[in-house]
Amino acid sequence: MISILRTIEELNHFRQKISGTVGFVPTMGALHEGHASLLRQARKQSDHVILSIFVNPTQFNDSKDLENYPRTLETDQILAEREGVDALFIPQYNDLYPDHYLYEVIEKKWSHLFCGAYREGHFNGVLTIVLKLLNLVQPHSAFFGEKDYQQLRLIQEMVKAFFLKVQIVPVETCREADGLAMSSRNVRLTPKDRQRAPLFHQCLKSAPSAQAARQKLEEHGFRVEYIEDWENRRLGALYLGAVRLIDNVKIEH
């Protein structure tokens, strides 16, 4: 049976009584099959799996986006139990930010590009909360989806920079049958926009260049924030109505 941990003290007690390897999946809830794939990978590689759910306010640069973020704890717990999670950590803001965010993690280069160029302070909030959670949970491995590729790379580099004893494990993006990357935000798409949304992935994958992908998406009425090639990836973010979607694909050379 899954253990529900609501305080740091309860987490510490749980952590002290288990032995073996611990896999950790930090989330903001509104769980879907993409999260399930992270949990399955964690289960394969670990003796115990801890899942956290915390809608982190410091990574939202838009208060309306924070307010509208889906909160589905009851169904999240069902999915966690289905995937064999040992413990569900559900902390409150004051538990994780007793300093009220006086201290934060700042990355000075890559966090200002791509998503960071449009979401001021976003990655400071992401890196800060991930560092806090890794310090609290003390996992052997932590699992992150490749859909948020920029986030994944920043977390990998933060772990190296601060000599954290945890392996960051990338997990391939889970997609719907039509190619749309699974996301908690997809439920906010109108039926018409949901029908158009798979074109995002198709253009990223098939266009000969980032600029060509952007042009094609704009021709189809998408409001594009950016399409850029970085490392071995083509990254993009755009809006369908009021819903912001991100995705990336490997660049085939």
C-alpha positions, 0 to 999 in steps of 0.5 A: 500500500502506498504511503502518503507523506505530507510533511518533511518529518514523515518523509524523513521517517519513511526514508530512514526505515527503507533500504536499497535503492530509491528512485524519485519522480518529482511532478506538479501532479495532473498525472498522465501516461507520460508521468506513468512512463517515468514511474515505470522506469523508476520501478525498473531501476530501483528498489523503492519509488518516491513520487512528489506532487507540488505545484511550485509557484516560483516557476510560474511567471504568470499568476493566471497560469498558476491559478489554472494549473490542473490539480487532480490529486485523487486521480493522481493517487490512483495512477501512483498506486497502479504504477507501484509507487511506494510513497507519495510526498505532498508537501506544502509551500511553507514546508519547502520555502520556510525562507519564502524564496530568499534563496534561489538557484541561478544558472547564468547562461542556458536558462536565459535562452529558449523558454527562459527568454519568455518566462523570466525566472522560470528556471530559477524556480525549477532548479531551486525546487528540484535541488530542495527535493533532491536534498530532502528525498536523497534518491539514488536516481531521479527521472525526468522526461525529455519533453522538457529538454532544456529543463532536463539539461539544466538539472543535469548540469546543476547536479554536476555543478553541486556534486550531488550524488544522484543519477539524473535519468532521461526518459523518452517523450510519451506521445499520443497516437497522433504524435502530440507530446503528452502534457497536463496542459493538453486537457485545456485545448479546445476540440478544434485546437486539439485536432491541429496540435499534432502538426507541431511535432510533425513540423519539428520532425520533418522541416529541413531547418528550424526556420522552415518549421517556424514558417510552416507553423505560422502559415497554419495559424500557430503563434510561435514563440521560438523554434531553435536547434540546440545540441542535437535537438530541435526545440519549440514552443508555441500557443494554440489559443491560450495554451502554451505547448512545448516539444522537441525532437532529435535532429537526424544528421 
